[in-house]
Amino acid sequence: MTGNTAETLIEQGYEARRGRRLAEARMRFAEAVQLCRESSDQLLLAQALTGLGQMERDLDQLNAALKCYQEAVSLHRRLDRPLVLAHTIRHVADILRNQAQLDLASSNYAEALAIYRAHAETPPLDLANALRGYALLKASNGDKEGAAKLWQEAGVLYAAAGVEAGVAESEAQVARLIA
C-alpha cells in the first residue's frame, strides 16, 4: 500500500472492475477504505465504501454490499451531497429488493425519488433507474397499476437519456402489466 493514495486506489479499483478483475478491484477498494479510515477523510471514505459495495454486489455478497452502501449513505447525509445520497440510497433499495426486504426497499426508493425530484439538476438516467427499481418492487407486490405508471415515467426518462434498452424494457413491462 505504500505510496498509494486513497484516490489512486479508488481509480485502480474502478479500472480493475472495468477489466473484470473483480478480486483485484475488491482489494483496491478495501485498501482505500482502510486508508480513509486512518486519515478520517469522510468524502473519500464514502467513495471507497461505494466502490467496495459495488464489488461485493458484483461478487454476489449482498450482505457485505449492503453494509458498505449503508455506511456510505450515513456519510453522504453528513456531507450534504443530495444527488450522491439519492444514488447511494437507490443502491441500498435495489439490494434490499433483491433480498426480498420489500418494506425497507420501498421506503428507500421513496426517499431516493423524493431527493431526485427535489433537485432540477437530477440526471434523467439516475431518476429513471430509481423508478425502474421501484416499479419492479411494486410489480412484485401486486401493484400493477402503480408499477405501470412508474415504468411509463422511466421510459420517458430513458428516452431522454438515449438509453434504448431502458425504453424497450419499460415498454415491455407496461405492456405486460396492463395486459
Steps between C-alpha positions, in 0.01 A plus 500: 500500500799730542489793261136446407251766587135425559415684177746283306369181658141598414602572138685167486195326643273637230757421230522139624120478512473620140757234412290237683787438744256480788729369774755770424232769496361382833849508651569855373172633638558326834847656519349841422241453777777418746708803399197729525413371845855576611491850352140585598422624147123451504438585134763258374383239749147526359638462147716201597209335681280548195763338280543213745123462518484476122763228504327304774180523300678390181632202696148424631593583858183696563527529880853641473390730217205625705724584796736699277220692334321571828818644651550709186140628532572608857811687387324667205224624731761686707686627193185660353535342156133442412533348152780266605295416808196417284711284269644308795159459664371359172773235509399413857140466379604278209690267732213487749259422215728219384500367857117513509502765776229682312375740768851629566571516128179695442586767756849534353366538145249759623778698667730483197218610269406789731859625498533464123169677437601788729806579287456633147857398413425130552624308196207330321681164503540506878131572551406237240709235676337577835155483340593167339591342833189633669284376211650151533421507871141618448442232236633231734256626767210471255456875445476478121352846454767669713774302328369589153497873584858482624609307188331759277688783669825303490453437128470872427816567702691215336404648163625843613828338608530309171491158667310288249525183712325686783229624265444148365487348849259769618265446206509122544428528873209739447353269234534201735346684794197640320426181302 
